[in-house]
Amino acid sequence: MIILPMKDAQTITVLKALADPTRLKLVRSLASCPDSVKSCGDLSAVADLSQPAMSHHFTKLAAAGVVLESKEGTHKIYRLNDKLLSSIGIDIKKL
């Protein structure tokens, strides 16, 4: 069994999350508006997905650390985890 350093394991997790075309599209959409946060509903038109499908993709992105999740009332708000992405060499402006 190969044991990877923590940073390598985290990089692999992030890259796997971004390897899905839908998730990459969502991340690109978030990156295009870095000063604003968006909920699943705000981004549903971008990906043309149902709310449950959007929630699934954002759960995967949040688990990988790609997005940070917060709650406002009954809505979940997402924003990119710029610090993590840049620490592993991902420039969100180039996605």
C-alpha positions in Angstrom: 0.0 0.0 0.0 1.3 3.4 -1.0 1.0 6.2 1.7 0.9 9.6 0.2 1.8 12.8 2.0 -1.3 14.7 3.2 -0.9 17.5 0.6 -0.7 14.9 -2.2 -3.8 13.1 -1.0 -5.7 16.4 -0.8 -4.5 17.4 -4.3 -5.8 14.1 -5.6 -9.2 14.5 -3.9 -9.6 18.0 -5.3 -8.6 17.0 -8.8 -11.0 14.1 -8.7 -13.8 16.4 -7.7 -12.9 18.8 -10.5 -12.6 16.0 -13.1 -16.4 15.8 -13.4 -17.6 18.1 -16.3 -20.6 19.4 -14.3 -18.6 20.2 -11.2 -15.9 21.9 -13.3 -18.7 24.0 -14.9 -20.1 25.0 -11.5 -16.6 25.9 -10.2 -16.0 28.0 -13.3 -19.2 29.8 -12.7 -18.3 30.5 -9.1 -14.9 31.7 -10.2 -16.4 34.2 -12.7 -18.0 36.0 -9.7 -15.4 35.8 -7.0 -16.9 38.5 -4.8 -20.3 37.0 -4.6 -21.6 33.8 -3.1 -24.2 31.7 -4.8 -26.8 29.1 -3.7 -27.7 26.0 -5.7 -30.8 27.8 -7.0 -28.7 30.7 -8.4 -26.5 28.3 -10.4 -29.2 25.9 -11.5 -29.6 27.7 -14.9 -25.8 27.4 -15.5 -25.8 23.6 -15.2 -29.4 22.9 -16.2 -29.8 20.4 -13.4 -32.5 19.7 -10.8 -32.0 20.9 -7.2 -31.2 17.4 -6.0 -28.5 16.9 -8.7 -27.1 20.3 -7.9 -27.0 19.5 -4.2 -25.2 16.2 -5.0 -22.5 18.0 -7.0 -22.0 20.7 -4.3 -21.8 18.0 -1.6 -18.9 16.4 -3.6 -17.2 19.8 -4.0 -17.6 20.7 -0.4 -16.3 17.3 0.8 -13.2 17.8 -1.4 -12.7 21.3 0.1 -13.1 23.0 -3.3 -16.1 25.1 -2.0 -16.9 26.4 1.4 -20.5 26.0 2.5 -22.5 28.3 4.9 -26.2 28.6 5.7 -28.4 31.6 5.4 -31.8 30.6 6.7 -32.9 27.6 4.7 -30.4 28.1 1.9 -26.9 26.8 1.6 -24.4 29.4 0.2 -21.3 28.3 -1.6 -18.0 30.1 -2.4 -14.7 28.8 -3.7 -12.0 27.9 -1.3 -9.4 30.1 -2.9 -6.9 29.4 -0.2 -6.9 25.6 -0.7 -7.0 25.8 -4.5 -4.0 28.1 -4.6 -2.1 26.1 -2.1 -2.2 23.1 -4.4 -1.3 25.1 -7.5 -4.7 25.7 -9.0 -5.2 29.2 -10.4 -9.0 29.7 -10.5 -8.6 32.4 -13.1 -7.3 29.8 -15.5 -9.9 27.1 -15.0 
